[in-house]
Amino acid sequence: MTRMNGLVSGLALMALSGVALGGPITFVEQTGAVGLSHTHATTGFGPDMEFMASGGAVGDFDRDGDQDLFVIGGSGGVDLLYWNDGNGNFTEGGAAAGVNRAHRGVGASVGDYDNDGDLDIYVTSSGTVASSAGNQNVLYRNNGNGTFTNVTAAAGVAMNNTFTGDAFSSAWGDYDLDGDLDLAVAGWLGGNQLFRNNGDGTFTNVTLSAIQSDLSTVRGFAPKFVDMDGDRYPEILWVADFFTSRYLVNNGDGTFTDQTVSSGTGLDSNGMGNTFGDLDNDGMIDWYVTSRINTDGSSGSGNMYYRATGVDHVYDEVSVATGCNYGYWGWGSTAIDFDQDGWLDIIATNGFTGTFEMDPTVLFINDGTGNFTESALASGISDRGQGRGLLNVDLENDGDQDVLIFNNRQSMVCLRNDSAGGSSITLEFDTNGVDDLAPDGIGVHVELTAGGMTQVRYLSAGSNYLAQSELTVHFGMGAETEGDLLITYPNGMTETLVGVAPGRYKITAKECAADFSVTGSLNFLDVSEYLSLFSQQHPQADMTNDGSFNFLDISAFLAAYGSGCN
C-alpha cells in the first residue's frame, strides 16, 4: 500500500495487541432529558421518497467549543437547529437562525465551503411540501452570528434531478487538493452529481467530465470522500441500491476511474449506509456498507465489510467471517471506538415495512482481533424504530462518543455513552491559515502509537446515510496515559506530537513553526498564543517533541521566532 511522505508501509505487521481494554459498552437513552423533542413528520404516509428519509448533522456552528445539531423536520414539520449549552443540553432556535424550512427534507451535511471559518449546511430535499420536485436542495451559508443565508442559487448546487426530487446523502471533500471543499450528492433515481468548488463561492457540475463511468444508472444513497491508498487524493465510495455501489479511484488529475469490479467491492445487494475505518488495526482503511438481508437469509447480501488486502484498491469481503454481516434492513452506520479500547466498533440502525417493522439497531463490538459480536441489547440499546440516519458525537465533551438516531415519521433517539473505563484522544483541526488545506482538517490522516499498537484515522466529511457525525478524529487509549501522534495533511505537511495525554485538542496547522497566530508573520500575538498553549500543556507547545513542558520548549520557541517565517 502506498504511504504518504515515506511513512512505513509495515503497519500491517504491528502486533494485534497493546492498548488495554476499556469497560463494557453502556448506553443510556437521554432524548427528552437533553431537550431533543423532535419527531420527524410527513404529510403523506406511503412508500414515497420521504419514506426513506430522516437525518441531520452535527457541527460547532457558533464555534463555542461544543457540537450543535441540525435536524430534518419532514414535509409535516420544519427543519430545526438545536444549540448546545456546553453540557450536552439543547435549545431549539431554527427560526431565529433562518433554517426552519418546510419541505420534503431528506438529509444534511456540513462543511465550510467558502473557507471563512464557519460551518455551512447542505440540505437535500425531495420536493416542496405540496409535491415532489427537483432543484429543492439548499446550501445555507453560516453568517458567523448565529444566522444562515440561503445561497443555493448563487452557488449553483440546487440541481440533482430537474423534474423529480431525487437527493439523498451528500458529502464534502477536497478531491483536487486545492484547499476548498467539493460536493458530491447522491440520487436514488440516478440524479448523482459531483460539484467542483471554484473557490469563489460557486460550484461547477463536473459529473460527466470528472467521473469516467455512467452514474445515471447508479441508485445512489451515500457518497463519501476517503483516501484509500495513502496518496492523499481521496477516492469516492459511492454506496447505492440494487448492486450499483461504485468504488471510484481518484487519478490525481481531477478525474475518477471506476474500479468497482477489480477492487472486489460492489457486492452489497442494497447499499444504503456508508462508513469506513481501520477495523482490524493493520494500518489500512477498510470500507463498511449497510444493506439488507431477510431474517431467514434467503434474500439480500447483508452488510458488507470490505477489508483492505495490502494491494492498492483490492479488498476481501469478510462480513460473515468476522461476525458483522447480519443487520436486518440496514441504513445509517458509523464505525467508532465506543469503549475506547483502541478498536473500532460498528453501530447500524434499521427499519422498513412488513417483517422489518420492528428490527433493532445493531451494535457490533470489536473483540480486539477485528472480529465482532452483536451486543446492542446488552449495551442498553433497545431502539426498534424506523431508523434511517445515524451519527456519532461527543455531546458533553467528556471524551466518549454518543449516538443520535433519526427515525422516519417517529421521534429521534439520543443515546448517551456511559461506558466505564478507557480514555481517549480527540482531535479537531484548524487548517484555515494554510491556503492549500481544506477547512477543519478534512482529508487529514492521523496515526496514534500507544501501548505498542498503532491506530489509523482519516477525517472525512459527509453523511453516513443522511446524517453527518462530528468533524473530529477519535482514538481510544484504554489505560494508556500517553501516545505519539503523526499527522499528515493533504498537502504533504507532517507534524509529530510526542507523549500526548488523553484529552480533546484543537490542532492548528501552520507552515511556520513559531507562527502560532497563523498570520504568516511573527509578532507579540504569536508569543501570547504560545505561552497560553504552553500553560495548558497543549501538544503543539512541546517544541522539543520530548513529551515534557519546560524551559527547553520556550527556548526552542524563541529560536524559531528569531528565525522568522519565509
Secondary structure, DSSP 8 states (H G I E B T S, - for coil): ---GGG--SGGGGS-S--S-------EEE-TGGGT---B---S--SSSGGGG---EEEE-TT-SSS-EEEE---TTS--EEEEE-SSS-EEE-HHHHT----S-EEEEEEE-TT-SSS-EEEEEESB-SSSB-SS--EEEEE-SSS-EEE-HHHHT---S-SSS-----EEEE-TT-SSS-EEEE--TTS--EEEEE-SSS-EEE-HHHHBSS--TT-EEEEEEEE-SSSSSS-EEEEEEETTT-EEEEE-SSS-EEE-HHHHT----TT---EEEE-TTSSSS-EEEE--B--TTSSS----EEEEE-SSTT-EEE-HHHHT----SBEEEEEEE-TT-SSS-EEEEEE--SGGGTT---EEEEE-SSS-EEE-TGGGT----S-EEEEEEE-TTSSSS-EEEEEETTSB-EEEEE---S-EEEEEEEE-TTSTTS-GGGTT-EEEEEETTEEEEEE--EE-SSSEE--S-EEEEEET-S-EEEEEE-TTS-EEEEEEE-SEEEEEE--SSTT-TT-SSS-SHHHHHHHHHHHHTT-GGG-TT-SS--SHHHHHHHHHHHHH---
